[in-house]
Amino acid sequence: MVFKKVDLLTLILFFPNMHFWSASLGKGALIFFGLMLFAFSISRPMERKFGLILSSLLVFAIRPHMFLLICVGGLYGLYFGKNLISKRYKVFGGLAILLGLILIQDKILAVVNLGNSNNLIGDFLEFSSNRSDKLSTATSGLNMAGYSLPEKIFTFWFRPLFLDAPGFLGVIVSIENLIYLLLFGKILKLNFFKFWKNAPSHVKSCLMIFVLTSFAMTFIMSNLGIMIRQKTMIMYFMFFVIYYFLAYEKSTEVKLKLERLSASASYKAIKI
């Protein structure tokens, strides 16, 4: 996407946030590596089994709840996307992943203190409410509990946005969020649904991982500082989708031009 002669998809590679958290000394860099390796491997799962296994183990070791989300997103893409995986592999692979999730469900639920819960939905809502209240008391805290779901999603994706920027660093992040808005605006077209119907498996997986993670984070995040750090890990999944959609649009335009030229040439030949 070009805006004012600037390629925004190339520009995002130079965003400070995209480099600071991915190169930090801590588990942030490792989880970022695991997620990106998973995104790379899921595009060719039969050829990149080692990458899938390594990335899954790494993500599970650091953040088990993220492992659950990428498994669900990966399964969605494999089952509903266009790929070269046979139905037999889909069935056995899906059963293996579901069995694995059942075996490790206690470790995943323990992340949100629900390991021994008898009412998962009610206890999760209580946990998210308590977590949200604690985070909202910080300097950059927000009263997310009083937001509607669209407001929560918008806040997680695009805030701070200049008016609520916490200091100079907040202004820098606001510039990044403005570019995110411009990029997201490119997929707000009816043509996107046609693209989505025929999208490759890994593209569908990336969007599902992004949507699921965003939805989950909005219930426990009430602090701009933490949201900035958390969303950086998953924004690239959406950038992959936007990139593929823009490439699809461009290829469609080229195809239409070729068809018009061919039709024009045929008309002239018949006339002659």
Solvent accessible surface area in square Angstrom, and as a share of the most:
residue,aa,sasa,rsa
1,M,44,0.20
2,V,105,0.60
3,F,87,0.36
4,K,162,0.69
5,K,196,0.83
6,V,66,0.38
7,D,61,0.32
8,L,6,0.03
9,L,28,0.14
10,T,66,0.38
11,L,61,0.30
12,I,5,0.02
13,L,92,0.46
14,F,147,0.61
15,F,12,0.05
16,P,75,0.47
17,N,17,0.09
18,M,4,0.02
19,H,98,0.44
20,F,128,0.53
21,W,63,0.22
22,S,30,0.20
23,A,80,0.62
24,S,33,0.21
25,L,189,0.94
26,G,46,0.44
27,K,116,0.49
28,G,21,0.20
29,A,23,0.18
30,L,93,0.46
31,I,0,0.00
32,F,26,0.11
33,F,105,0.44
34,G,0,0.00
35,L,0,0.00
36,M,39,0.18
37,L,34,0.17
38,F,12,0.05
39,A,10,0.08
40,F,117,0.49
41,S,0,0.00
42,I,7,0.03
43,S,37,0.24
44,R,134,0.49
45,P,21,0.13
46,M,76,0.34
47,E,131,0.59
48,R,56,0.20
49,K,110,0.46
50,F,157,0.65
51,G,11,0.10
52,L,33,0.17
53,I,103,0.52
54,L,70,0.35
55,S,0,0.00
56,S,22,0.14
57,L,112,0.56
58,L,39,0.19
59,V,0,0.00
60,F,42,0.18
61,A,81,0.63
62,I,34,0.17
63,R,22,0.08
64,P,24,0.15
65,H,51,0.23
66,M,0,0.00
67,F,28,0.12
68,L,63,0.31
69,L,24,0.12
70,I,0,0.00
71,C,13,0.08
72,V,62,0.36
73,G,0,0.00
74,G,3,0.03
75,L,27,0.14
76,Y,59,0.22
77,G,0,0.00
78,L,30,0.15
79,Y,88,0.33
80,F,135,0.56
81,G,10,0.09
82,K,130,0.55
83,N,48,0.25
84,L,184,0.92
85,I,22,0.11
86,S,54,0.35
87,K,167,0.71
88,R,154,0.56
89,Y,107,0.41
90,K,40,0.17
91,V,79,0.45
92,F,131,0.55
93,G,31,0.29
94,G,6,0.05
95,L,106,0.53
96,A,64,0.49
97,I,55,0.28
98,L,94,0.47
99,L,107,0.53
100,G,28,0.27
101,L,22,0.11
102,I,106,0.54
103,L,133,0.66
104,I,40,0.20
105,Q,86,0.38
106,D,87,0.45
107,K,128,0.54
108,I,12,0.06
109,L,42,0.21
110,A,55,0.43
111,V,63,0.36
112,V,24,0.14
113,N,119,0.61
114,L,10,0.05
115,G,28,0.27
116,N,150,0.77
117,S,30,0.19
118,N,157,0.81
119,N,89,0.46
120,L,87,0.43
121,I,135,0.68
122,G,27,0.26
123,D,45,0.24
124,F,58,0.24
125,L,91,0.45
126,E,106,0.48
127,F,36,0.15
128,S,6,0.04
129,S,52,0.33
130,N,76,0.39
131,R,84,0.31
132,S,8,0.05
133,D,76,0.39
134,K,147,0.62
135,L,26,0.13
136,S,36,0.23
137,T,117,0.68
138,A,49,0.38
139,T,149,0.87
140,S,24,0.15
141,G,22,0.21
142,L,24,0.12
143,N,104,0.53
144,M,2,0.01
145,A,66,0.51
146,G,60,0.57
147,Y,60,0.23
148,S,56,0.36
149,L,79,0.40
150,P,96,0.60
151,E,91,0.41
152,K,27,0.11
153,I,31,0.15
154,F,84,0.35
155,T,2,0.01
156,F,0,0.00
157,W,48,0.17
158,F,10,0.04
159,R,48,0.18
160,P,0,0.00
161,L,44,0.22
162,F,92,0.38
163,L,184,0.92
164,D,46,0.24
165,A,23,0.18
166,P,65,0.41
167,G,50,0.48
168,F,153,0.64
169,L,132,0.66
170,G,3,0.03
171,V,61,0.35
172,I,49,0.25
173,V,14,0.08
174,S,0,0.00
175,I,86,0.44
176,E,5,0.02
177,N,0,0.00
178,L,75,0.37
179,I,15,0.08
180,Y,5,0.02
181,L,54,0.27
182,L,54,0.27
183,L,0,0.00
184,F,17,0.07
185,G,34,0.33
186,K,56,0.24
187,I,20,0.10
188,L,145,0.72
189,K,80,0.34
190,L,158,0.79
191,N,49,0.25
192,F,23,0.10
193,F,143,0.60
194,K,125,0.53
195,F,8,0.03
196,W,47,0.17
197,K,156,0.66
198,N,71,0.37
199,A,2,0.01
200,P,45,0.28
201,S,7,0.05
202,H,32,0.14
203,V,1,0.00
204,K,13,0.06
205,S,1,0.00
206,C,4,0.02
207,L,26,0.13
208,M,47,0.21
209,I,2,0.01
210,F,1,0.01
211,V,68,0.39
212,L,49,0.24
213,T,1,0.00
214,S,1,0.00
215,F,93,0.39
216,A,34,0.27
217,M,8,0.03
218,T,1,0.01
219,F,51,0.21
220,I,23,0.12
221,M,4,0.02
222,S,0,0.00
223,N,11,0.06
224,L,6,0.03
225,G,38,0.36
226,I,39,0.20
227,M,1,0.00
228,I,18,0.09
229,R,80,0.29
230,Q,18,0.08
231,K,6,0.03
232,T,3,0.02
233,M,9,0.04
234,I,0,0.00
235,M,0,0.00
236,Y,26,0.10
237,F,0,0.00
238,M,7,0.03
239,F,5,0.02
240,F,68,0.29
241,V,0,0.00
242,I,0,0.00
243,Y,128,0.49
244,Y,79,0.30
245,F,0,0.00
246,L,25,0.12
247,A,49,0.38
248,Y,53,0.20
249,E,29,0.13
250,K,140,0.59
251,S,63,0.41
252,T,44,0.26
253,E,101,0.45
254,V,73,0.42
255,K,127,0.54
256,L,81,0.40
257,K,124,0.53
258,L,108,0.54
259,E,88,0.39
260,R,164,0.60
261,L,120,0.60
262,S,65,0.42
263,A,65,0.50
264,S,50,0.33
265,A,61,0.47
266,S,57,0.37
267,Y,140,0.53
268,K,126,0.54
269,A,69,0.53
270,I,146,0.74
271,K,153,0.65
272,I,181,0.92
